[in-house]
Amino acid sequence: MRRNGKSQCFFVLLFLFAMQLVVQAQTPAAPAPTPIVAPARSLEREFFKNILRDQKAIWTSPFHLERKDAKWMIPAGIGLGALITTDRMTGDEIAEFDGGVAASRIISYPGSTFGVAGVAATFYFVGRRTNNGRARETGILTAEAALDSLIVGEALKGASQRARPEAVRERSEFFDGGTSFPSGHSIQAWSVATLIANEYHDNRKVQIASYGIASAVSLSRFTVGKHYISDVVVGSALGYMIGRYVYHAHHSQTENSAGANDVEASKRLAITPLYDRGAHHYGISVKWEF
């Protein structure tokens, strides 16, 4: 790290920002806002507006610190500081065991941009095809959480400029032109996993699978030698926070019930009989909304 006052001050601000997001991911969830009771297509129509609202909430979160947050900020800060201090040592140690690099690279694919895009698209189009409101909403919100994570991750990478473990010179140093902090795969994998786990909170197997895959992706980014442990930990915490926020901010209760298909169908299709005995008019009126 370049030892000048400007860089050190900037890193402190970045560190406090990351810590606040980690705190939000660990503290109990605040009461969820009033659900948006609207057809699923409203999420599609408001998709980019919701992205802007999400970014505003994320980037202004440090201004909402309270005194009670200190009980989380202090130990979290100490823990992350210890990880950053020992990152080069742990990174060098894991680099000596290159036998599982190929497997780690494969495991990390679900956390890539293409991987999370495939998950979102699958939920969305299956939901449309089968008229499953919950799957359709999951696809939309998964895409939203993934895009939020991508924006936040890339912004922090550009701000921190941390050198990756594979860098020949100045590895693990901040403000050195790198893209290591935080782990992009981890933040995207955890945002998607948290969103899916919250949507299917009544299905234990889905929750275990979601968080299990996200954990495997995060660990693989360390074992493959692309990131340090602190990169992975911060990325995972940020992803968890973003996924939880997107769900509570935009989830619609009408699409999370067992009868979501019937609810959605009743909003889309209306059949009304027409009968006029005097005029000898008989028939039906069909109204289809999509």
C-alpha positions as CSV (number, residue, x, y, z in Angstrom):
1,M,0.0,0.0,0.0
2,R,1.4,3.4,-0.8
3,R,2.2,5.1,2.5
4,N,0.8,8.5,2.0
5,G,-1.9,10.3,4.0
6,K,-4.4,10.5,1.2
7,S,-4.4,6.8,0.5
8,Q,-4.6,5.9,4.2
9,C,-7.6,8.2,4.8
10,F,-9.4,6.8,1.7
11,F,-8.8,3.3,2.9
12,V,-10.2,4.1,6.3
13,L,-13.4,5.4,4.7
14,L,-13.7,2.4,2.5
15,F,-13.1,0.1,5.4
16,L,-15.8,1.8,7.5
17,F,-18.3,1.5,4.6
18,A,-17.6,-2.2,4.2
19,M,-18.0,-2.7,7.9
20,Q,-21.3,-1.0,8.0
21,L,-22.6,-3.3,5.3
22,V,-21.3,-6.3,7.2
23,V,-23.0,-5.1,10.3
24,Q,-26.3,-4.8,8.4
25,A,-25.9,-8.3,7.2
26,Q,-25.4,-9.7,10.7
27,T,-27.9,-7.8,12.7
28,P,-31.5,-8.9,13.0
29,A,-33.7,-7.8,10.1
30,A,-35.8,-4.8,10.6
31,P,-39.6,-5.1,10.1
32,A,-40.2,-5.6,6.4
33,P,-41.7,-2.7,4.6
34,T,-45.3,-2.9,3.4
35,P,-45.3,-5.5,0.6
36,I,-46.0,-4.3,-2.9
37,V,-49.3,-5.9,-3.8
38,A,-49.2,-5.8,-7.5
39,P,-49.1,-8.2,-10.4
40,A,-45.6,-9.7,-11.1
41,R,-45.3,-7.7,-14.3
42,S,-45.0,-4.5,-12.2
43,L,-41.6,-5.7,-11.1
44,E,-40.6,-6.0,-14.7
45,R,-41.8,-2.5,-15.5
46,E,-40.1,-1.0,-12.4
47,F,-36.9,-3.1,-12.8
48,F,-34.5,-0.3,-13.6
49,K,-36.1,2.1,-11.2
50,N,-35.8,-0.4,-8.4
51,I,-32.1,-0.8,-9.3
52,L,-31.6,3.0,-8.7
53,R,-33.6,2.8,-5.5
54,D,-31.5,-0.1,-4.3
55,Q,-28.2,1.7,-5.1
56,K,-29.4,4.8,-3.2
57,A,-30.2,2.7,-0.1
58,I,-26.9,0.8,-0.3
59,W,-24.6,3.7,-0.7
60,T,-26.3,5.9,1.9
61,S,-26.3,3.2,4.5
62,P,-23.2,4.4,6.3
63,F,-25.0,7.6,7.2
64,H,-27.5,5.7,9.3
65,L,-25.0,4.4,11.9
66,E,-26.2,4.4,15.5
67,R,-24.3,4.1,18.8
68,K,-25.6,0.5,19.3
69,D,-23.8,-0.5,16.1
70,A,-20.5,-0.2,17.9
71,K,-20.9,-3.6,19.5
72,W,-20.8,-5.1,16.0
73,M,-18.5,-2.6,14.3
74,I,-15.6,-3.1,16.8
75,P,-15.3,-6.9,16.7
76,A,-16.1,-7.0,13.0
77,G,-13.4,-4.4,12.3
78,I,-10.8,-6.2,14.4
79,G,-11.7,-9.5,12.7
80,L,-11.4,-8.1,9.2
81,G,-8.3,-6.3,10.0
82,A,-6.7,-9.5,11.2
83,L,-7.7,-11.3,8.0
84,I,-6.2,-8.5,5.8
85,T,-3.0,-8.6,7.8
86,T,-2.6,-12.3,7.3
87,D,-3.9,-12.5,3.8
88,R,-0.5,-12.7,2.1
89,M,0.6,-15.5,4.4
90,T,-2.6,-17.6,3.9
91,G,-2.6,-16.9,0.2
92,D,1.0,-18.1,-0.1
93,E,0.1,-21.2,1.9
94,I,-2.9,-22.2,-0.3
95,A,-0.9,-21.6,-3.5
96,E,1.4,-24.5,-2.6
97,F,-1.6,-26.9,-2.9
98,D,-2.5,-26.6,-6.5
99,G,-4.0,-30.1,-6.9
100,G,-7.6,-28.8,-6.6
101,V,-7.3,-25.8,-8.8
102,A,-9.2,-27.3,-11.7
103,A,-12.1,-28.4,-9.4
104,S,-12.2,-25.0,-7.7
105,R,-12.4,-23.3,-11.0
106,I,-15.4,-25.4,-12.0
107,I,-17.1,-24.9,-8.6
108,S,-16.8,-21.1,-9.0
109,Y,-18.8,-21.0,-12.3
110,P,-22.2,-20.6,-10.6
111,G,-21.0,-17.3,-9.1
112,S,-20.0,-15.8,-12.4
113,T,-22.1,-13.2,-14.2
114,F,-23.2,-15.9,-16.8
115,G,-24.0,-18.3,-14.0
116,V,-26.3,-16.0,-12.0
117,A,-27.9,-14.8,-15.2
118,G,-28.7,-18.3,-16.1
119,V,-30.3,-18.9,-12.7
120,A,-32.4,-15.8,-13.0
121,A,-33.5,-16.6,-16.5
122,T,-34.4,-20.1,-15.6
123,F,-36.7,-19.1,-12.7
124,Y,-38.3,-16.3,-14.7
125,F,-39.1,-18.2,-17.9
126,V,-40.2,-21.4,-16.0
127,G,-42.4,-19.1,-13.9
128,R,-44.0,-17.6,-17.0
129,R,-44.4,-21.0,-18.7
130,T,-46.0,-22.7,-15.8
131,N,-47.8,-19.6,-14.5
132,N,-46.0,-19.9,-11.2
133,G,-46.0,-16.4,-9.6
134,R,-43.3,-17.2,-7.0
135,A,-40.8,-18.6,-9.5
136,R,-41.4,-15.6,-11.8
137,E,-40.8,-13.1,-9.0
138,T,-37.7,-15.1,-7.9
139,G,-36.3,-14.7,-11.4
140,I,-36.9,-10.9,-11.5
141,L,-35.6,-10.2,-8.0
142,T,-32.6,-12.6,-8.6
143,A,-31.6,-10.6,-11.6
144,E,-32.1,-7.3,-9.7
145,A,-29.9,-8.6,-6.7
146,A,-27.2,-9.8,-9.1
147,L,-27.1,-6.5,-10.9
148,D,-27.0,-4.6,-7.6
149,S,-24.1,-6.8,-6.5
150,L,-22.2,-6.4,-9.8
151,I,-22.4,-2.6,-9.4
152,V,-21.4,-2.5,-5.8
153,G,-18.6,-5.0,-6.4
154,E,-17.1,-3.2,-9.3
155,A,-17.3,0.1,-7.6
156,L,-15.4,-1.2,-4.6
157,K,-12.9,-3.0,-6.8
158,G,-12.2,0.3,-8.5
159,A,-11.9,2.2,-5.3
160,S,-9.7,-0.3,-3.4
161,Q,-7.5,-1.5,-6.4
162,R,-6.2,-4.4,-4.4
163,A,-3.6,-6.6,-6.1
164,R,-4.7,-10.3,-6.5
165,P,-2.7,-13.2,-5.1
166,E,-1.4,-14.1,-8.5
167,A,0.2,-10.7,-9.0
168,V,3.9,-10.8,-9.3
169,R,4.6,-7.6,-7.5
170,E,2.8,-5.9,-4.5
171,R,0.3,-8.8,-4.1
172,S,-2.4,-8.1,-1.5
173,E,-1.6,-4.4,-1.4
174,F,-4.4,-1.8,-1.8
175,F,-4.4,1.1,-4.3
176,D,-2.1,-0.8,-6.6
177,G,-4.2,-1.2,-9.7
178,G,-5.7,-4.6,-8.8
179,T,-9.2,-6.0,-8.7
180,S,-9.2,-8.4,-5.8
181,F,-11.3,-6.7,-3.1
182,P,-14.1,-7.8,-2.8
183,S,-14.6,-11.1,-4.5
184,G,-17.1,-10.6,-7.3
185,H,-18.1,-14.2,-7.5
186,S,-18.8,-14.3,-3.8
187,I,-21.0,-11.2,-3.7
188,Q,-23.1,-12.3,-6.7
189,A,-23.4,-15.9,-5.4
190,W,-24.5,-14.8,-2.0
191,S,-27.0,-12.2,-3.2
192,V,-28.7,-14.8,-5.4
193,A,-28.6,-17.5,-2.8
194,T,-30.1,-15.2,-0.1
195,L,-32.8,-14.0,-2.4
196,I,-33.8,-17.6,-3.4
197,A,-33.6,-18.8,0.2
198,N,-35.9,-16.0,1.4
199,E,-38.4,-16.6,-1.5
200,Y,-38.5,-20.3,-0.6
201,H,-38.3,-19.9,3.1
202,D,-40.8,-22.7,3.5
203,N,-38.5,-25.2,1.7
204,R,-35.6,-26.2,3.9
205,K,-33.9,-28.2,1.0
206,V,-33.9,-25.1,-1.2
207,Q,-32.4,-23.0,1.5
208,I,-29.6,-25.5,2.3
209,A,-28.8,-25.9,-1.4
210,S,-28.7,-22.2,-2.0
211,Y,-26.4,-21.3,0.9
212,G,-24.4,-24.5,0.3
213,I,-23.6,-23.6,-3.3
214,A,-22.8,-19.9,-2.4
215,S,-20.4,-21.2,0.4
216,A,-18.7,-23.5,-2.1
217,V,-18.3,-20.7,-4.7
218,S,-16.8,-18.4,-2.1
219,L,-14.4,-21.0,-0.8
220,S,-13.4,-21.9,-4.4
221,R,-12.3,-18.4,-5.1
222,F,-9.7,-18.7,-2.3
223,T,-8.5,-22.2,-3.2
224,V,-8.2,-21.4,-6.9
225,G,-5.9,-18.5,-5.9
226,K,-8.0,-15.6,-7.3
227,H,-8.8,-13.9,-4.0
228,Y,-7.7,-13.6,-0.4
229,I,-9.9,-14.8,2.6
230,S,-10.8,-11.2,3.4
231,D,-12.0,-10.6,-0.2
232,V,-14.2,-13.6,0.1
233,V,-15.6,-12.8,3.6
234,V,-16.5,-9.2,2.7
235,G,-17.9,-10.3,-0.7
236,S,-20.1,-12.9,1.0
237,A,-21.4,-10.5,3.6
238,L,-22.2,-7.8,1.1
239,G,-24.0,-10.3,-1.1
240,Y,-26.1,-11.6,1.8
241,M,-27.0,-8.0,2.7
242,I,-28.0,-7.1,-0.8
243,G,-30.1,-10.2,-1.4
244,R,-31.9,-9.7,1.9
245,Y,-32.6,-6.1,1.2
246,V,-33.9,-6.7,-2.4
247,Y,-36.3,-9.4,-1.1
248,H,-37.7,-7.3,1.8
249,A,-38.0,-4.2,-0.4
250,H,-39.7,-5.7,-3.4
251,H,-41.2,-9.0,-2.5
252,S,-45.0,-9.3,-3.0
253,Q,-46.8,-11.5,-0.5
254,T,-49.5,-12.4,-3.0
255,E,-47.0,-14.4,-4.9
256,N,-45.6,-16.4,-2.1
257,S,-48.6,-18.4,-1.1
258,A,-49.2,-22.0,-2.0
259,G,-52.0,-20.8,-4.3
260,A,-49.9,-18.3,-6.2
261,N,-50.8,-19.9,-9.5
262,D,-54.5,-19.4,-8.8
263,V,-54.1,-15.8,-7.6
264,E,-52.1,-14.9,-10.7
265,A,-54.5,-16.6,-13.0
266,S,-57.5,-14.9,-11.5
267,K,-55.8,-11.5,-12.2
268,R,-55.1,-12.4,-15.8
269,L,-58.2,-14.2,-17.0
270,A,-61.8,-13.2,-16.6
271,I,-64.7,-15.0,-18.2
272,T,-68.2,-13.5,-18.0
273,P,-71.4,-15.0,-19.4
274,L,-73.6,-12.8,-21.7
275,Y,-77.3,-13.4,-21.8
276,D,-80.1,-11.3,-23.3
277,R,-83.3,-13.3,-23.7
278,G,-85.3,-10.5,-25.4
279,A,-82.7,-9.9,-28.0
280,H,-81.8,-13.6,-28.3
281,H,-78.1,-12.8,-27.6
282,Y,-76.1,-15.5,-25.9
283,G,-72.4,-15.8,-25.4
284,I,-69.4,-15.2,-23.2
285,S,-67.0,-12.3,-22.6
286,V,-63.3,-13.2,-22.2
287,K,-60.8,-10.6,-20.8
288,W,-57.1,-11.5,-20.8
289,E,-54.5,-9.4,-19.1
290,F,-50.8,-9.9,-19.6
